[in-house]
């Protein structure tokens, strides 16, 4: 029994380490090797600049309409080539009334709320430009974002461009905003390296763009429309470029309760995507894309969180069963310290005490617990694309 437990323990450690740290190290090394032998060629803006559609799916967003439209007006792109389109299915507040003050903007409204995926499916036939840029109503884009995205499309192999998501705390120095901000900075670095190696592995809905002709309808019960759409394009032989100079700024979740709702749904969407994109697990067919997809996404949304929480009881068993092994005892002590720090971070977060270093272990444990909860979320999933908005 003991040899089996030891094998399982070390296999779990290897997979957990690889998922969260090892893959980043390996990815960095591979990128450096590639840059040495195949240096990147600089990309320039296409001439003339193409027309693009900025598509915003919204539900009851009256509080941010003015800020979003002001932000659109500040984008550094010819106004006659930038078409702003809103799809506001199911909105019951003043969203449509406020948008009526912008006659140059196309507003597509349907009274029934079916969710974001259904709204995008309905809106895309109205897009007449060669490129579509997706963004959320509550995220603000930097002025150069459109031009930066279009620069990537000068490469004919690029079918999708993922922008960078940045978290703005707005003075809310809480665990949700602090932890999420740290997580996204690390994620952004991995996405940049993924893109340099071969292709980014998915895009975030806050800001990404596609060649319009590559869009295909997505099942309306899809939980992660951005991730699914971008990876479907990648499976057709195109690359997902990552452009950190094009970024969307979004406020962090109001608190950890709100952040949990978001994280559980994202993790559930990841599990759903794994089943629907199962062909992408075939590394013999998709090569580097499959390797990156499994390493960066699949492990995080499936086996790694399970193995992470299995490590503690396994370690306790081995430390008890193998009395003369100092190594298992030391690892158990380190695990205990880490979990205690996470618990301390959780306690301080409820008291609004600002010790950022403790947000990291707390958010890490919280994030992995959200994946476990996602399994139960999917069991109760009603097949609808609507979901409760997160307070920020």
N, C-alpha and C positions, 0 to 999 in steps of 0.2 A: 504493500500500500504506500509506504513512504517514498519509494522511487517514483511512483506515479504522481504523487503530490508535489514532489520536487520538480519533476518535468513540467507539470502544469504551472507551477509557481514561476519558474524561470521563463517559460513561454509567455506567460501573462506579462511579466516585467518587460520582456523584449518588445512585445506588441504595443504596450502602453508607451514605452519610451520612444519607439519608432514613430508612433502616431503623432505625438505632441512635440517631440524634439528631434528625433533621429531623421525623420523625413525632411525637416527643414535644413539640417546639416548636409544631408546627401544632396538635396536639391541645390543648395548654394554651391557645393563642390562641382556638380554637373554643369551648372550655369557658367562657372568660371572656366571650366575646361572648354565648353562650347565657345565662349567669348574669345578664348585664346586662338582657337583654330578656325572659327567661323564668326568673325566680328560682325556685329549688327550694322546694317546699312541705314543711314539716316533717312527718315521719311519726311516728305514735304507736303504742304497743302495742295490739293488738286486745283487745277486752274482750267476753267472757271470753277468757282465754288458751287457745289450742287445744292439743289433745294432739299430741305429736310423737314420732317414733321416731328414736333415735340408733342408726344402723346401722354396725357395725364389722366389716369383713372382715379376717380374720386367718389367718395360717399360721405355726404354731410360734412363738408370741409369749409363752411362759411367763415370760420375763424382765421383761415390762412389764405383765402382767395386773394386779397389785396397784396399781401406779402409775396405770394407766388407770382402774381402778374407783374408786380414791380421788379421781381427778380428776372422774369422773362425779358422785360424791357431792357435790362442791363446787360444781357448776353451779347458778347462781341461777335455778331454775325449779321450779314445784311438782312434787314427787316423784310425785304421782298422775297427772300429765300428761306425764311424761317416761318413755318406755319405751326401755330399753336392750336392743339385740339384737345378738348376735354371730353371724357365720357363719364357721365354722372349718374349711372343707373341707380334708381331707388332713392336718390337724395330727397329728403323731406324738409330740409331747412332752407336757408336763403342762398344756397350755393348757386342755383341756376339764375336767380334774380341778380345776384352780384356779378355773375359772368356776363349778363346781358349788357353791362356797361362797357364791354370790350367787343365792339362789333367786328373787329378784325379776327376774332377768335372763333373757331368752330366748336360748338357745343352739341354733343350727342346725348340725348336723354331718353331713358326708358323708365316707366314708373316702377317696374318690378326689379327688385334687387336680387341678382343671382350670384353676385361675387365678382371679384376682380378679373378672374380668368374669362368668365363669360362676357364681361364688358369689353375686354381686349379683343376677343374673337369677333364681337359685333362691330367694333370700331375699325379694325384693320381694312375691311373692304373700302372704307372711305379715304384711306391714305393713298394719295396719288404721287407722292415723292419716292425717289429711289432708296431713301434711307429713313428709318424711323428711330427716334430716340425716346426711350421710355423713362419716365421719372415720376416720383410721388408728389402729391400736393404739398406735403409738409416738409419737403427737402428743398434747400436752396443751392443752386449751382453757381460755381465760380464763373466769372465773365468769359474766360477763355475756353470753357468746357466743350462747346460745340466744335470749335476749330480743332481742338486737341483730338477729339474723337474722329473727326473727318480725316485728320492726318493719317490715322491708322488704316483707314479704308483705301489708301493708295496702294496697299498690298492686296492684290486680287485674291489671295488665299484667306484673307480675313473676312469672316462672315458676320462676326459679332465683336463689339468692343465693350468691355466692362470698365466703368468708371470706378473711382474710389469712394468709399463711404467713410465719412468722418463724423465723430460724435462730439456734439457741443453740449457741455454740461450746463451752461447758463446759470452758473452759481450753485447748482444742485450737486454738491460734492458728495453724492451718496454712492452706495455700493453698486447700484444698477448702472449709473452713468460712468462711474470710475472703472468698474470691471469691464463693462461693454466697450469703453474707449480703449482700454489696454488690449482687449481681445481683438478689436478691429485693426489696431495698429499692427499686431502680429499677423493677422489674416492678410492685411494689405501687402505685407512683405512677401508672404508665401505666394500670393496671387501674382505679384510682379515677377518672382522667380519662375513660377509655373509658365507664365507667358513667354519669358525669355528662353526657357528650355524647349517648349513646343507650343502649348496652349494653356490659357487659364482654364480652370475647371468650374465653369458656371459663372453666372453674373448675378449681381444683386439688383433688385427692382428699383432701388433709389436712383440709379443712373446706369443705363446700358443702351446700346444701339445695335441695330441689325440692318442688313440689306433687306429691304421690304419684300423682295421677291422670295426670300427664304422663309418667310413666316408661314406656319401651318397651324391650323386650329388645334387647340389643346383641350383635352377633356375638361368639362366645366368643374369637376370635383377635384381638379389638381390643386394641391396646397401650395406648391412652390412654382408658380408660373414662370418666373424669371429664370430659375435654375433649369427647369425642364426645357423651356424654349431654347435657351442658349446651348445646352448640351445636345439637343436634337440637331441643331445646326452643326455642331462639332462632329457628330457621328456621320455627317454627310461629306466629310473631308475638309471642312473649313476650320480655321483657327479662331479661338476667342482671344483677342488681344486685350491686354490690361494697360490702362492709361491713368497713372496716378495724378497727372496734371489736369485731368478732368475729374472733378470731385463734387459730391453732394454732401451738404452739411445737414445733419439731423440731430434733434435733441435726444438725449438718452431717456430711457423709460423713467417714469415718475418715481417708481420704487421697485423693489424686488418682486412684489406680487404681480405688478404689471409686466415686468420683464419675464417672469415665469410663463405667463400666458403666451408671450411672443416666442420664447425659446422652445416651449413644448410643441407649439404648432410648427415651427421651423424644423425641429427634429422629426416630427411626424411626417412632414413633407419630404424630408430626406429619406426616411424609410420607404415612403410611397414611391419616391423617384427610383430608389434602388430596384424595386420590383418592376417598375415600368421601363427602366432603362437597363434591363438585365443583360442585353446583348453587349453593353459597354464593358461588362466584366470579362469579356473575351479578349485577353491580352494578345492573342495570336492574330486577331482581326484588327484591333485598334492600336496595338503597340504602345507607344509612349502615352497616348491619351488614356488608355486603360490603366496603365501603371500610375499615372498621376491621379486619376479619378479614384482608384481604390485607396491609394496612400493618403490622399488629402480629404476625401469625402466619405467613402464607404466605411472605412474603419471607424471613423468618429461617430457615425450614425448607426453602428451595428454592434460589433463585438467588443470594441475597446472599452466603452463605459461599463459593460458587464464584467470584463476582466479586471478593470480598475478596482471595482468594489469587491471583487472576489479575492483580490490580493491580501486584504487585511485579515480575513479569517484564515486563509491559507497560511499566511505568515505566522499567525498565532499558533496554529496547529504544528507547523514545522519547528517553531522555536520551542514548543513544549515537548515534542516527540524526540527531537535531536538535541539532547541536553548539552553536548560538548561543542555545539556549533555557535561560535560568537557571531558569525556573519548574519544568520537569521535573526538573532536578537538585536543586532545593530539596525538592520533594515526595519524591524518591527518598531523600534524606538523612533526611527526617523518618520515612519508612517504615522505613528501616534502623534508626534509633534506637529506634523503637517495638518492632520485632522483637527487637532486642538486649536491651531492657528485659524483654520477655516471656521470653526465654531465661535472663536473669539471675534472673528470678523463679522459673523452673522449677528452676534449679540450687540456689538458696537454699531452695526448698521441700523438696528432697530432704535438705537439711542441717538442716531445722527452724529456720532463721534467720528471725526475725519482722520482716520489713519489709513492712508491709501495702500500701504504695503500689505495690509491684511485683506484688502478687497480682492487681491489676486487669488490666494488659495480658496477664499470663500466663493468667488465667482467660478473658479475652475470646478469645484465640487458641485456647485449649483447647476452649472452647465451640463455636467455629466448625469446628474440626477434627472434633469429635464429630458434627456434622451430615454432614460428608463420609463419615465412617465409617458413618453410619446407612444410607447407600445400600447399602453392602456387607452390613450387618446384615439389611436387608430381603431381599436376594438369598438369604441363608442361612436366613431365617426359616422355622421348621417349622410355623407355623400354630397353635402352642400358646400359651395365655394365661399359662402359668407362666413365671417367670423367677427368676434367682438374686437373693436378697435382698442389699441393700447394707449393708455394715458401717458402723456410726456410732459 
